[in-house]
């Protein structure tokens, strides 16, 4: 339960390690960013298939820097 009723506990505690570990597990080429290919792999592991267009849309929505990849910071903005 969030400490103040609204803020997630991981934000209050500052412990982002579980999220970093999840991000790093998805980042199979270890370049520090998630590509649409890496997103496709994790979605397939979860039993979901996405078209190239859907994957591009996902990356475009999350990618605030225009790099065509999702950084850890962008990933965390999505999580929060």
mmCIF file of the N, C-alpha and C atoms, coordinates in Angstrom:
data_MODEL
# 
_entry.id   MODEL 
# 
loop_
_atom_site.group_PDB 
_atom_site.id 
_atom_site.type_symbol 
_atom_site.label_atom_id 
_atom_site.label_alt_id 
_atom_site.label_comp_id 
_atom_site.label_asym_id 
_atom_site.label_entity_id 
_atom_site.label_seq_id 
_atom_site.pdbx_PDB_ins_code 
_atom_site.Cartn_x 
_atom_site.Cartn_y 
_atom_site.Cartn_z 
_atom_site.occupancy 
_atom_site.B_iso_or_equiv 
_atom_site.pdbx_formal_charge 
_atom_site.auth_seq_id 
_atom_site.auth_comp_id 
_atom_site.auth_asym_id 
_atom_site.auth_atom_id 
_atom_site.pdbx_PDB_model_num 
ATOM 1   N N  . UNK A 1 1  ? 0.855  -1.189  0.000   1.00 0.00 ? 1  UNK A N  1 
ATOM 2   C CA . UNK A 1 1  ? 0.000  0.000   0.000   1.00 0.00 ? 1  UNK A CA 1 
ATOM 3   C C  . UNK A 1 1  ? 0.889  1.236   0.000   1.00 0.00 ? 1  UNK A C  1 
ATOM 4   N N  . UNK A 1 2  ? 0.563  2.218   -0.822  1.00 0.00 ? 2  UNK A N  1 
ATOM 5   C CA . UNK A 1 2  ? 1.348  3.442   -0.825  1.00 0.00 ? 2  UNK A CA 1 
ATOM 6   C C  . UNK A 1 2  ? 1.372  4.110   0.541   1.00 0.00 ? 2  UNK A C  1 
ATOM 7   N N  . UNK A 1 3  ? 2.527  4.660   0.903   1.00 0.00 ? 3  UNK A N  1 
ATOM 8   C CA . UNK A 1 3  ? 2.714  5.273   2.218   1.00 0.00 ? 3  UNK A CA 1 
ATOM 9   C C  . UNK A 1 3  ? 1.763  6.434   2.462   1.00 0.00 ? 3  UNK A C  1 
ATOM 10  N N  . UNK A 1 4  ? 1.527  7.263   1.451   1.00 0.00 ? 4  UNK A N  1 
ATOM 11  C CA . UNK A 1 4  ? 0.648  8.413   1.638   1.00 0.00 ? 4  UNK A CA 1 
ATOM 12  C C  . UNK A 1 4  ? -0.706 8.218   0.958   1.00 0.00 ? 4  UNK A C  1 
ATOM 13  N N  . UNK A 1 5  ? -0.992 6.993   0.538   1.00 0.00 ? 5  UNK A N  1 
ATOM 14  C CA . UNK A 1 5  ? -2.267 6.708   -0.101  1.00 0.00 ? 5  UNK A CA 1 
ATOM 15  C C  . UNK A 1 5  ? -2.259 6.933   -1.597  1.00 0.00 ? 5  UNK A C  1 
ATOM 16  N N  . UNK A 1 6  ? -1.243 7.619   -2.129  1.00 0.00 ? 6  UNK A N  1 
ATOM 17  C CA . UNK A 1 6  ? -1.202 7.890   -3.562  1.00 0.00 ? 6  UNK A CA 1 
ATOM 18  C C  . UNK A 1 6  ? 0.141  7.545   -4.187  1.00 0.00 ? 6  UNK A C  1 
ATOM 19  N N  . UNK A 1 7  ? 1.207  7.770   -3.475  1.00 0.00 ? 7  UNK A N  1 
ATOM 20  C CA . UNK A 1 7  ? 2.538  7.547   -4.015  1.00 0.00 ? 7  UNK A CA 1 
ATOM 21  C C  . UNK A 1 7  ? 2.932  6.089   -3.832  1.00 0.00 ? 7  UNK A C  1 
ATOM 22  N N  . UNK A 1 8  ? 3.311  5.406   -4.931  1.00 0.00 ? 8  UNK A N  1 
ATOM 23  C CA . UNK A 1 8  ? 3.721  4.005   -4.796  1.00 0.00 ? 8  UNK A CA 1 
ATOM 24  C C  . UNK A 1 8  ? 4.888  3.853   -3.820  1.00 0.00 ? 8  UNK A C  1 
ATOM 25  N N  . UNK A 1 9  ? 4.910  2.762   -3.085  1.00 0.00 ? 9  UNK A N  1 
ATOM 26  C CA . UNK A 1 9  ? 5.931  2.521   -2.062  1.00 0.00 ? 9  UNK A CA 1 
ATOM 27  C C  . UNK A 1 9  ? 7.343  2.573   -2.627  1.00 0.00 ? 9  UNK A C  1 
ATOM 28  N N  . UNK A 1 10 ? 7.551  2.072   -3.856  1.00 0.00 ? 10 UNK A N  1 
ATOM 29  C CA . UNK A 1 10 ? 8.903  2.084   -4.406  1.00 0.00 ? 10 UNK A CA 1 
ATOM 30  C C  . UNK A 1 10 ? 9.411  3.504   -4.618  1.00 0.00 ? 10 UNK A C  1 
ATOM 31  N N  . UNK A 1 11 ? 8.504  4.450   -4.839  1.00 0.00 ? 11 UNK A N  1 
ATOM 32  C CA . UNK A 1 11 ? 8.915  5.849   -4.989  1.00 0.00 ? 11 UNK A CA 1 
ATOM 33  C C  . UNK A 1 11 ? 9.288  6.416   -3.627  1.00 0.00 ? 11 UNK A C  1 
ATOM 34  N N  . UNK A 1 12 ? 8.482  6.112   -2.622  1.00 0.00 ? 12 UNK A N  1 
ATOM 35  C CA . UNK A 1 12 ? 8.738  6.598   -1.268  1.00 0.00 ? 12 UNK A CA 1 
ATOM 36  C C  . UNK A 1 12 ? 10.063 6.046   -0.750  1.00 0.00 ? 12 UNK A C  1 
ATOM 37  N N  . UNK A 1 13 ? 10.291 4.760   -0.960  1.00 0.00 ? 13 UNK A N  1 
ATOM 38  C CA . UNK A 1 13 ? 11.511 4.127   -0.452  1.00 0.00 ? 13 UNK A CA 1 
ATOM 39  C C  . UNK A 1 13 ? 12.721 4.416   -1.329  1.00 0.00 ? 13 UNK A C  1 
ATOM 40  N N  . UNK A 1 14 ? 12.486 4.790   -2.576  1.00 0.00 ? 14 UNK A N  1 
ATOM 41  C CA . UNK A 1 14 ? 13.586 5.058   -3.501  1.00 0.00 ? 14 UNK A CA 1 
ATOM 42  C C  . UNK A 1 14 ? 14.250 3.801   -4.031  1.00 0.00 ? 14 UNK A C  1 
ATOM 43  N N  . UNK A 1 15 ? 13.648 2.643   -3.807  1.00 0.00 ? 15 UNK A N  1 
ATOM 44  C CA . UNK A 1 15 ? 14.247 1.383   -4.248  1.00 0.00 ? 15 UNK A CA 1 
ATOM 45  C C  . UNK A 1 15 ? 13.752 1.030   -5.647  1.00 0.00 ? 15 UNK A C  1 
ATOM 46  N N  . UNK A 1 16 ? 14.548 1.384   -6.627  1.00 0.00 ? 16 UNK A N  1 
ATOM 47  C CA . UNK A 1 16 ? 14.185 1.122   -8.016  1.00 0.00 ? 16 UNK A CA 1 
ATOM 48  C C  . UNK A 1 16 ? 14.844 -0.150  -8.548  1.00 0.00 ? 16 UNK A C  1 
ATOM 49  N N  . UNK A 1 17 ? 15.572 -0.851  -7.698  1.00 0.00 ? 17 UNK A N  1 
ATOM 50  C CA . UNK A 1 17 ? 16.300 -2.049  -8.149  1.00 0.00 ? 17 UNK A CA 1 
ATOM 51  C C  . UNK A 1 17 ? 15.426 -3.074  -8.863  1.00 0.00 ? 17 UNK A C  1 
ATOM 52  N N  . UNK A 1 18 ? 14.230 -3.396  -8.346  1.00 0.00 ? 18 UNK A N  1 
ATOM 53  C CA . UNK A 1 18 ? 13.418 -4.391  -9.067  1.00 0.00 ? 18 UNK A CA 1 
ATOM 54  C C  . UNK A 1 18 ? 13.070 -3.938  -10.486 1.00 0.00 ? 18 UNK A C  1 
ATOM 55  N N  . UNK A 1 19 ? 12.861 -2.642  -10.655 1.00 0.00 ? 19 UNK A N  1 
ATOM 56  C CA . UNK A 1 19 ? 12.525 -2.118  -11.972 1.00 0.00 ? 19 UNK A CA 1 
ATOM 57  C C  . UNK A 1 19 ? 13.747 -2.108  -12.880 1.00 0.00 ? 19 UNK A C  1 
ATOM 58  N N  . UNK A 1 20 ? 14.903 -1.788  -12.322 1.00 0.00 ? 20 UNK A N  1 
ATOM 59  C CA . UNK A 1 20 ? 16.150 -1.822  -13.087 1.00 0.00 ? 20 UNK A CA 1 
ATOM 60  C C  . UNK A 1 20 ? 16.443 -3.249  -13.530 1.00 0.00 ? 20 UNK A C  1 
ATOM 61  N N  . UNK A 1 21 ? 16.225 -4.200  -12.639 1.00 0.00 ? 21 UNK A N  1 
ATOM 62  C CA . UNK A 1 21 ? 16.459 -5.603  -12.977 1.00 0.00 ? 21 UNK A CA 1 
ATOM 63  C C  . UNK A 1 21 ? 15.517 -6.066  -14.085 1.00 0.00 ? 21 UNK A C  1 
ATOM 64  N N  . UNK A 1 22 ? 14.253 -5.670  -14.018 1.00 0.00 ? 22 UNK A N  1 
ATOM 65  C CA . UNK A 1 22 ? 13.297 -6.023  -15.069 1.00 0.00 ? 22 UNK A CA 1 
ATOM 66  C C  . UNK A 1 22 ? 13.701 -5.385  -16.391 1.00 0.00 ? 22 UNK A C  1 
ATOM 67  N N  . UNK A 1 23 ? 14.056 -4.105  -16.349 1.00 0.00 ? 23 UNK A N  1 
ATOM 68  C CA . UNK A 1 23 ? 14.491 -3.392  -17.551 1.00 0.00 ? 23 UNK A CA 1 
ATOM 69  C C  . UNK A 1 23 ? 15.707 -4.082  -18.160 1.00 0.00 ? 23 UNK A C  1 
ATOM 70  N N  . UNK A 1 24 ? 16.692 -4.388  -17.331 1.00 0.00 ? 24 UNK A N  1 
ATOM 71  C CA . UNK A 1 24 ? 17.920 -5.025  -17.815 1.00 0.00 ? 24 UNK A CA 1 
ATOM 72  C C  . UNK A 1 24 ? 17.643 -6.408  -18.404 1.00 0.00 ? 24 UNK A C  1 
ATOM 73  N N  . UNK A 1 25 ? 16.680 -7.127  -17.847 1.00 0.00 ? 25 UNK A N  1 
ATOM 74  C CA . UNK A 1 25 ? 16.328 -8.445  -18.381 1.00 0.00 ? 25 UNK A CA 1 
ATOM 75  C C  . UNK A 1 25 ? 15.707 -8.330  -19.771 1.00 0.00 ? 25 UNK A C  1 
ATOM 76  N N  . UNK A 1 26 ? 14.945 -7.269  -20.002 1.00 0.00 ? 26 UNK A N  1 
ATOM 77  C CA . UNK A 1 26 ? 14.324 -7.043  -21.309 1.00 0.00 ? 26 UNK A CA 1 
ATOM 78  C C  . UNK A 1 26 ? 15.359 -6.538  -22.308 1.00 0.00 ? 26 UNK A C  1 
ATOM 79  N N  . UNK A 1 27 ? 16.322 -5.773  -21.841 1.00 0.00 ? 27 UNK A N  1 
ATOM 80  C CA . UNK A 1 27 ? 17.367 -5.170  -22.682 1.00 0.00 ? 27 UNK A CA 1 
ATOM 81  C C  . UNK A 1 27 ? 18.420 -6.227  -23.035 1.00 0.00 ? 27 UNK A C  1 
ATOM 82  N N  . UNK A 1 28 ? 18.059 -7.128  -23.942 1.00 0.00 ? 28 UNK A N  1 
ATOM 83  C CA . UNK A 1 28 ? 18.911 -8.284  -24.234 1.00 0.00 ? 28 UNK A CA 1 
ATOM 84  C C  . UNK A 1 28 ? 20.234 -7.925  -24.905 1.00 0.00 ? 28 UNK A C  1 
ATOM 85  N N  . UNK A 1 29 ? 20.292 -6.809  -25.619 1.00 0.00 ? 29 UNK A N  1 
ATOM 86  C CA . UNK A 1 29 ? 21.567 -6.428  -26.246 1.00 0.00 ? 29 UNK A CA 1 
ATOM 87  C C  . UNK A 1 29 ? 22.413 -5.538  -25.335 1.00 0.00 ? 29 UNK A C  1 
ATOM 88  N N  . UNK A 1 30 ? 21.901 -5.273  -24.146 1.00 0.00 ? 30 UNK A N  1 
ATOM 89  C CA . UNK A 1 30 ? 22.617 -4.538  -23.092 1.00 0.00 ? 30 UNK A CA 1 
ATOM 90  C C  . UNK A 1 30 ? 23.129 -3.167  -23.532 1.00 0.00 ? 30 UNK A C  1 
ATOM 91  N N  . UNK A 1 31 ? 22.323 -2.468  -24.335 1.00 0.00 ? 31 UNK A N  1 
ATOM 92  C CA . UNK A 1 31 ? 22.725 -1.122  -24.760 1.00 0.00 ? 31 UNK A CA 1 
ATOM 93  C C  . UNK A 1 31 ? 22.097 -0.024  -23.907 1.00 0.00 ? 31 UNK A C  1 
ATOM 94  N N  . UNK A 1 32 ? 21.338 -0.400  -22.882 1.00 0.00 ? 32 UNK A N  1 
ATOM 95  C CA . UNK A 1 32 ? 20.743 0.584   -21.988 1.00 0.00 ? 32 UNK A CA 1 
ATOM 96  C C  . UNK A 1 32 ? 19.436 1.172   -22.478 1.00 0.00 ? 32 UNK A C  1 
ATOM 97  N N  . UNK A 1 33 ? 18.858 0.562   -23.519 1.00 0.00 ? 33 UNK A N  1 
ATOM 98  C CA . UNK A 1 33 ? 17.590 1.047   -24.062 1.00 0.00 ? 33 UNK A CA 1 
ATOM 99  C C  . UNK A 1 33 ? 16.804 -0.140  -24.615 1.00 0.00 ? 33 UNK A C  1 
ATOM 100 N N  . UNK A 1 34 ? 15.491 0.019   -24.672 1.00 0.00 ? 34 UNK A N  1 
ATOM 101 C CA . UNK A 1 34 ? 14.633 -1.041  -25.189 1.00 0.00 ? 34 UNK A CA 1 
ATOM 102 C C  . UNK A 1 34 ? 14.185 -0.703  -26.600 1.00 0.00 ? 34 UNK A C  1 
ATOM 103 N N  . UNK A 1 35 ? 14.409 -1.629  -27.508 1.00 0.00 ? 35 UNK A N  1 
ATOM 104 C CA . UNK A 1 35 ? 13.987 -1.460  -28.899 1.00 0.00 ? 35 UNK A CA 1 
ATOM 105 C C  . UNK A 1 35 ? 12.622 -2.115  -29.097 1.00 0.00 ? 35 UNK A C  1 
ATOM 106 N N  . UNK A 1 36 ? 12.014 -1.872  -30.244 1.00 0.00 ? 36 UNK A N  1 
ATOM 107 C CA . UNK A 1 36 ? 10.738 -2.520  -30.545 1.00 0.00 ? 36 UNK A CA 1 
ATOM 108 C C  . UNK A 1 36 ? 10.929 -4.035  -30.632 1.00 0.00 ? 36 UNK A C  1 
ATOM 109 N N  . UNK A 1 37 ? 12.092 -4.480  -31.092 1.00 0.00 ? 37 UNK A N  1 
ATOM 110 C CA . UNK A 1 37 ? 12.384 -5.922  -31.157 1.00 0.00 ? 37 UNK A CA 1 
ATOM 111 C C  . UNK A 1 37 ? 12.404 -6.529  -29.750 1.00 0.00 ? 37 UNK A C  1 
ATOM 112 N N  . UNK A 1 38 ? 13.040 -5.852  -28.811 1.00 0.00 ? 38 UNK A N  1 
ATOM 113 C CA . UNK A 1 38 ? 13.082 -6.349  -27.431 1.00 0.00 ? 38 UNK A CA 1 
ATOM 114 C C  . UNK A 1 38 ? 11.690 -6.342  -26.808 1.00 0.00 ? 38 UNK A C  1 
ATOM 115 N N  . UNK A 1 39 ? 10.897 -5.321  -27.108 1.00 0.00 ? 39 UNK A N  1 
ATOM 116 C CA . UNK A 1 39 ? 9.512  -5.299  -26.616 1.00 0.00 ? 39 UNK A CA 1 
ATOM 117 C C  . UNK A 1 39 ? 8.721  -6.463  -27.190 1.00 0.00 ? 39 UNK A C  1 
ATOM 118 N N  . UNK A 1 40 ? 8.929  -6.757  -28.475 1.00 0.00 ? 40 UNK A N  1 
ATOM 119 C CA . UNK A 1 40 ? 8.227  -7.873  -29.111 1.00 0.00 ? 40 UNK A CA 1 
ATOM 120 C C  . UNK A 1 40 ? 8.564  -9.184  -28.413 1.00 0.00 ? 40 UNK A C  1 
ATOM 121 N N  . UNK A 1 41 ? 9.834  -9.366  -28.062 1.00 0.00 ? 41 UNK A N  1 
ATOM 122 C CA . UNK A 1 41 ? 10.251 -10.594 -27.381 1.00 0.00 ? 41 UNK A CA 1 
ATOM 123 C C  . UNK A 1 41 ? 9.550  -10.751 -26.036 1.00 0.00 ? 41 UNK A C  1 
ATOM 124 N N  . UNK A 1 42 ? 9.516  -9.690  -25.249 1.00 0.00 ? 42 UNK A N  1 
ATOM 125 C CA . UNK A 1 42 ? 8.894  -9.792  -23.928 1.00 0.00 ? 42 UNK A CA 1 
ATOM 126 C C  . UNK A 1 42 ? 7.382  -9.977  -24.049 1.00 0.00 ? 42 UNK A C  1 
ATOM 127 N N  . UNK A 1 43 ? 6.763  -9.335  -25.020 1.00 0.00 ? 43 UNK A N  1 
ATOM 128 C CA . UNK A 1 43 ? 5.325  -9.526  -25.225 1.00 0.00 ? 43 UNK A CA 1 
ATOM 129 C C  . UNK A 1 43 ? 5.024  -10.966 -25.622 1.00 0.00 ? 43 UNK A C  1 
ATOM 130 N N  . UNK A 1 44 ? 5.856  -11.544 -26.492 1.00 0.00 ? 44 UNK A N  1 
ATOM 131 C CA . UNK A 1 44 ? 5.674  -12.951 -26.879 1.00 0.00 ? 44 UNK A CA 1 
ATOM 132 C C  . UNK A 1 44 ? 5.800  -13.866 -25.663 1.00 0.00 ? 44 UNK A C  1 
ATOM 133 N N  . UNK A 1 45 ? 6.770  -13.580 -24.790 1.00 0.00 ? 45 UNK A N  1 
ATOM 134 C CA . UNK A 1 45 ? 6.943  -14.387 -23.576 1.00 0.00 ? 45 UNK A CA 1 
ATOM 135 C C  . UNK A 1 45 ? 5.705  -14.307 -22.689 1.00 0.00 ? 45 UNK A C  1 
ATOM 136 N N  . UNK A 1 46 ? 4.995  -13.183 -22.767 1.00 0.00 ? 46 UNK A N  1 
ATOM 137 C CA . UNK A 1 46 ? 3.782  -12.994 -21.965 1.00 0.00 ? 46 UNK A CA 1 
ATOM 138 C C  . UNK A 1 46 ? 2.545  -13.513 -22.692 1.00 0.00 ? 46 UNK A C  1 
ATOM 139 N N  . UNK A 1 47 ? 2.740  -14.084 -23.903 1.00 0.00 ? 47 UNK A N  1 
ATOM 140 C CA . UNK A 1 47 ? 1.623  -14.643 -24.651 1.00 0.00 ? 47 UNK A CA 1 
ATOM 141 C C  . UNK A 1 47 ? 0.886  -13.646 -25.513 1.00 0.00 ? 47 UNK A C  1 
ATOM 142 N N  . UNK A 1 48 ? 1.501  -12.506 -25.775 1.00 0.00 ? 48 UNK A N  1 
ATOM 143 C CA . UNK A 1 48 ? 0.872  -11.463 -26.579 1.00 0.00 ? 48 UNK A CA 1 
ATOM 144 C C  . UNK A 1 48 ? 1.694  -11.223 -27.834 1.00 0.00 ? 48 UNK A C  1 
ATOM 145 N N  . UNK A 1 49 ? 1.028  -11.118 -28.937 1.00 0.00 ? 49 UNK A N  1 
ATOM 146 C CA . UNK A 1 49 ? 1.716  -10.795 -30.189 1.00 0.00 ? 49 UNK A CA 1 
ATOM 147 C C  . UNK A 1 49 ? 1.286  -9.395  -30.612 1.00 0.00 ? 49 UNK A C  1 
ATOM 148 N N  . UNK A 1 50 ? 2.226  -8.656  -31.151 1.00 0.00 ? 50 UNK A N  1 
ATOM 149 C CA . UNK A 1 50 ? 1.936  -7.300  -31.622 1.00 0.00 ? 50 UNK A CA 1 
ATOM 150 C C  . UNK A 1 50 ? 2.482  -7.155  -33.034 1.00 0.00 ? 50 UNK A C  1 
ATOM 151 N N  . UNK A 1 51 ? 1.783  -6.392  -33.840 1.00 0.00 ? 51 UNK A N  1 
ATOM 152 C CA . UNK A 1 51 ? 2.256  -6.125  -35.196 1.00 0.00 ? 51 UNK A CA 1 
ATOM 153 C C  . UNK A 1 51 ? 3.406  -5.125  -35.137 1.00 0.00 ? 51 UNK A C  1 
ATOM 154 N N  . UNK A 1 52 ? 4.132  -5.008  -36.231 1.00 0.00 ? 52 UNK A N  1 
ATOM 155 C CA . UNK A 1 52 ? 5.218  -4.035  -36.323 1.00 0.00 ? 52 UNK A CA 1 
ATOM 156 C C  . UNK A 1 52 ? 4.671  -2.636  -36.060 1.00 0.00 ? 52 UNK A C  1 
ATOM 157 N N  . UNK A 1 53 ? 3.505  -2.353  -36.600 1.00 0.00 ? 53 UNK A N  1 
ATOM 158 C CA . UNK A 1 53 ? 2.884  -1.038  -36.395 1.00 0.00 ? 53 UNK A CA 1 
ATOM 159 C C  . UNK A 1 53 ? 2.543  -0.807  -34.923 1.00 0.00 ? 53 UNK A C  1 
ATOM 160 N N  . UNK A 1 54 ? 1.992  -1.806  -34.261 1.00 0.00 ? 54 UNK A N  1 
ATOM 161 C CA . UNK A 1 54 ? 1.663  -1.675  -32.837 1.00 0.00 ? 54 UNK A CA 1 
ATOM 162 C C  . UNK A 1 54 ? 2.921  -1.460  -31.998 1.00 0.00 ? 54 UNK A C  1 
ATOM 163 N N  . UNK A 1 55 ? 3.982  -2.191  -32.318 1.00 0.00 ? 55 UNK A N  1 
ATOM 164 C CA . UNK A 1 55 ? 5.243  -2.021  -31.594 1.00 0.00 ? 55 UNK A CA 1 
ATOM 165 C C  . UNK A 1 55 ? 5.816  -0.631  -31.814 1.00 0.00 ? 55 UNK A C  1 
ATOM 166 N N  . UNK A 1 56 ? 5.769  -0.166  -33.051 1.00 0.00 ? 56 UNK A N  1 
ATOM 167 C CA . UNK A 1 56 ? 6.257  1.188   -33.347 1.00 0.00 ? 56 UNK A CA 1 
ATOM 168 C C  . UNK A 1 56 ? 5.460  2.228   -32.583 1.00 0.00 ? 56 UNK A C  1 
ATOM 169 N N  . UNK A 1 57 ? 4.146  2.030   -32.509 1.00 0.00 ? 57 UNK A N  1 
ATOM 170 C CA . UNK A 1 57 ? 3.291  2.955   -31.757 1.00 0.00 ? 57 UNK A CA 1 
ATOM 171 C C  . UNK A 1 57 ? 3.652  2.953   -30.273 1.00 0.00 ? 57 UNK A C  1 
ATOM 172 N N  . UNK A 1 58 ? 3.923  1.767   -29.711 1.00 0.00 ? 58 UNK A N  1 
ATOM 173 C CA . UNK A 1 58 ? 4.297  1.676   -28.294 1.00 0.00 ? 58 UNK A CA 1 
ATOM 174 C C  . UNK A 1 58 ? 5.584  2.444   -28.029 1.00 0.00 ? 58 UNK A C  1 
ATOM 175 N N  . UNK A 1 59 ? 6.574  2.201   -28.871 1.00 0.00 ? 59 UNK A N  1 
ATOM 176 C CA . UNK A 1 59 ? 7.859  2.885   -28.689 1.00 0.00 ? 59 UNK A CA 1 
ATOM 177 C C  . UNK A 1 59 ? 7.668  4.386   -28.848 1.00 0.00 ? 59 UNK A C  1 
ATOM 178 N N  . UNK A 1 60 ? 6.929  4.795   -29.861 1.00 0.00 ? 60 UNK A N  1 
ATOM 179 C CA . UNK A 1 60 ? 6.712  6.222   -30.116 1.00 0.00 ? 60 UNK A CA 1 
ATOM 180 C C  . UNK A 1 60 ? 6.035  6.899   -28.920 1.00 0.00 ? 60 UNK A C  1 
ATOM 181 N N  . UNK A 1 61 ? 5.074  6.213   -28.302 1.00 0.00 ? 61 UNK A N  1 
ATOM 182 C CA . UNK A 1 61 ? 4.376  6.784   -27.142 1.00 0.00 ? 61 UNK A CA 1 
ATOM 183 C C  . UNK A 1 61 ? 5.292  6.961   -25.938 1.00 0.00 ? 61 UNK A C  1 
ATOM 184 N N  . UNK A 1 62 ? 6.190  6.008   -25.727 1.00 0.00 ? 62 UNK A N  1 
ATOM 185 C CA . UNK A 1 62 ? 7.049  6.038   -24.544 1.00 0.00 ? 62 UNK A CA 1 
ATOM 186 C C  . UNK A 1 62 ? 8.342  6.808   -24.757 1.00 0.00 ? 62 UNK A C  1 
ATOM 187 N N  . UNK A 1 63 ? 8.790  6.914   -25.995 1.00 0.00 ? 63 UNK A N  1 
ATOM 188 C CA . UNK A 1 63 ? 10.076 7.531   -26.326 1.00 0.00 ? 63 UNK A CA 1 
ATOM 189 C C  . UNK A 1 63 ? 9.940  9.049   -26.384 1.00 0.00 ? 63 UNK A C  1 
ATOM 190 N N  . UNK A 1 64 ? 10.326 9.707   -25.323 1.00 0.00 ? 64 UNK A N  1 
ATOM 191 C CA . UNK A 1 64 ? 10.226 11.171  -25.263 1.00 0.00 ? 64 UNK A CA 1 
ATOM 192 C C  . UNK A 1 64 ? 11.424 11.867  -25.889 1.00 0.00 ? 64 UNK A C  1 
ATOM 193 N N  . UNK A 1 65 ? 12.527 11.140  -26.054 1.00 0.00 ? 65 UNK A N  1 
ATOM 194 C CA . UNK A 1 65 ? 13.753 11.754  -26.573 1.00 0.00 ? 65 UNK A CA 1 
ATOM 195 C C  . UNK A 1 65 ? 13.857 11.691  -28.091 1.00 0.00 ? 65 UNK A C  1 
ATOM 196 N N  . UNK A 1 66 ? 13.023 10.878  -28.732 1.00 0.00 ? 66 UNK A N  1 
ATOM 197 C CA . UNK A 1 66 ? 13.090 10.746  -30.180 1.00 0.00 ? 66 UNK A CA 1 
ATOM 198 C C  . UNK A 1 66 ? 14.172 9.793   -30.657 1.00 0.00 ? 66 UNK A C  1 
ATOM 199 N N  . UNK A 1 67 ? 14.642 8.913   -29.781 1.00 0.00 ? 67 UNK A N  1 
ATOM 200 C CA . UNK A 1 67 ? 15.734 7.996   -30.119 1.00 0.00 ? 67 UNK A CA 1 
ATOM 201 C C  . UNK A 1 67 ? 15.253 6.696   -30.772 1.00 0.00 ? 67 UNK A C  1 
ATOM 202 N N  . UNK A 1 68 ? 13.953 6.498   -30.857 1.00 0.00 ? 68 UNK A N  1 
ATOM 203 C CA . UNK A 1 68 ? 13.346 5.254   -31.350 1.00 0.00 ? 68 UNK A CA 1 
ATOM 204 C C  . UNK A 1 68 ? 13.623 4.068   -30.433 1.00 0.00 ? 68 UNK A C  1 
ATOM 205 N N  . UNK A 1 69 ? 14.001 4.342   -29.207 1.00 0.00 ? 69 UNK A N  1 
ATOM 206 C CA . UNK A 1 69 ? 14.185 3.327   -28.180 1.00 0.00 ? 69 UNK A CA 1 
ATOM 207 C C  . UNK A 1 69 ? 13.673 3.897   -26.860 1.00 0.00 ? 69 UNK A C  1 
ATOM 208 N N  . UNK A 1 70 ? 13.498 3.024   -25.886 1.00 0.00 ? 70 UNK A N  1 
ATOM 209 C CA . UNK A 1 70 ? 12.982 3.446   -24.585 1.00 0.00 ? 70 UNK A CA 1 
ATOM 210 C C  . UNK A 1 70 ? 14.106 3.357   -23.559 1.00 0.00 ? 70 UNK A C  1 
ATOM 211 N N  . UNK A 1 71 ? 14.453 4.489   -22.984 1.00 0.00 ? 71 UNK A N  1 
ATOM 212 C CA . UNK A 1 71 ? 15.489 4.530   -21.949 1.00 0.00 ? 71 UNK A CA 1 
ATOM 213 C C  . UNK A 1 71 ? 14.897 4.065   -20.618 1.00 0.00 ? 71 UNK A C  1 
ATOM 214 N N  . UNK A 1 72 ? 15.760 3.833   -19.639 1.00 0.00 ? 72 UNK A N  1 
ATOM 215 C CA . UNK A 1 72 ? 15.269 3.452   -18.316 1.00 0.00 ? 72 UNK A CA 1 
ATOM 216 C C  . UNK A 1 72 ? 14.384 4.554   -17.740 1.00 0.00 ? 72 UNK A C  1 
ATOM 217 N N  . UNK A 1 73 ? 14.763 5.806   -17.938 1.00 0.00 ? 73 UNK A N  1 
ATOM 218 C CA . UNK A 1 73 ? 13.966 6.919   -17.421 1.00 0.00 ? 73 UNK A CA 1 
ATOM 219 C C  . UNK A 1 73 ? 12.581 6.930   -18.067 1.00 0.00 ? 73 UNK A C  1 
ATOM 220 N N  . UNK A 1 74 ? 12.520 6.709   -19.374 1.00 0.00 ? 74 UNK A N  1 
ATOM 221 C CA . UNK A 1 74 ? 11.232 6.676   -20.072 1.00 0.00 ? 74 UNK A CA 1 
ATOM 222 C C  . UNK A 1 74 ? 10.406 5.478   -19.608 1.00 0.00 ? 74 UNK A C  1 
ATOM 223 N N  . UNK A 1 75 ? 11.066 4.364   -19.380 1.00 0.00 ? 75 UNK A N  1 
ATOM 224 C CA . UNK A 1 75 ? 10.423 3.160   -18.854 1.00 0.00 ? 75 UNK A CA 1 
ATOM 225 C C  . UNK A 1 75 ? 9.789  3.460   -17.497 1.00 0.00 ? 75 UNK A C  1 
ATOM 226 N N  . UNK A 1 76 ? 10.528 4.144   -16.626 1.00 0.00 ? 76 UNK A N  1 
ATOM 227 C CA . UNK A 1 76 ? 10.021 4.466   -15.294 1.00 0.00 ? 76 UNK A CA 1 
ATOM 228 C C  . UNK A 1 76 ? 8.863  5.456   -15.358 1.00 0.00 ? 76 UNK A C  1 
ATOM 229 N N  . UNK A 1 77 ? 8.895  6.392   -16.283 1.00 0.00 ? 77 UNK A N  1 
ATOM 230 C CA . UNK A 1 77 ? 7.762  7.305   -16.442 1.00 0.00 ? 77 UNK A CA 1 
ATOM 231 C C  . UNK A 1 77 ? 6.506  6.524   -16.809 1.00 0.00 ? 77 UNK A C  1 
ATOM 232 N N  . UNK A 1 78 ? 6.671  5.497   -17.624 1.00 0.00 ? 78 UNK A N  1 
ATOM 233 C CA . UNK A 1 78 ? 5.546  4.639   -17.992 1.00 0.00 ? 78 UNK A CA 1 
ATOM 234 C C  . UNK A 1 78 ? 5.045  3.861   -16.776 1.00 0.00 ? 78 UNK A C  1 
ATOM 235 N N  . UNK A 1 79 ? 5.960  3.308   -15.990 1.00 0.00 ? 79 UNK A N  1 
ATOM 236 C CA . UNK A 1 79 ? 5.594  2.514   -14.812 1.00 0.00 ? 79 UNK A CA 1 
ATOM 237 C C  . UNK A 1 79 ? 4.842  3.367   -13.794 1.00 0.00 ? 79 UNK A C  1 
ATOM 238 N N  . UNK A 1 80 ? 5.298  4.591   -13.610 1.00 0.00 ? 80 UNK A N  1 
ATOM 239 C CA . UNK A 1 80 ? 4.708  5.464   -12.598 1.00 0.00 ? 80 UNK A CA 1 
ATOM 240 C C  . UNK A 1 80 ? 3.417  6.031   -13.103 1.00 0.00 ? 80 UNK A C  1 
# 
